[in-house]
Amino acid sequence: MFDDTGTVALDPAGWWTRAGAVFIDILLFLSMLVVPIVFVVVGLVLCWEETVEGFVADGAGVLIIVVGAVLGLGAFVWSGWLFGYRQGVSGTTPGKRRRRIQLIDVATGEPPGGARGVGRWLVPVLVGGIQGIGSVVQLVDILWPVWDARNQRLIDKVMRTQVVVGLPQVMPVDGSVESPSPIS
């Protein structure tokens, strides 16, 4: 499983395979945001009044906006858990499982762990928030596997991770090998 340099010898996932997995994950995340967005829009419509003031903060409209904001915050926390922590622990996301690829630690071949998974998810988001250069750095990070020999993003190089072809195998008590549950 290890090559001459002491690193794991698995086939790196191609850029298009990874892009397909990200597309599935983005669709899942956006579907989680539909309900909070509907709540906020309904609350804003209830608060809107055709007067000089524009908005009238009444109890029902503000309550609906607050519920929508809390649900939106919950969606972002859930996203950090699923696409950050859970990916670090299991090596997969729903998109990665569908595309049959996984995230591994370059040195061990095992999933990198929850903290590195969260870092791998959070650092590009924070860098992208930097006004001006952040978007350029994000674009370079996303496109880096196209010309990299190991098909790694910049964040993969920083976190010492790699996305490879194949799903992790789970060894049950009876010794047979099975694929992990798509729910976990």
Helices and strands as residue ranges (DSSP letters): H 15-47, H 59-80, I 81-86, H 87-90, H 94-99, E 101-105, H 114-128, H 133-147, H 154-159, E 161-165
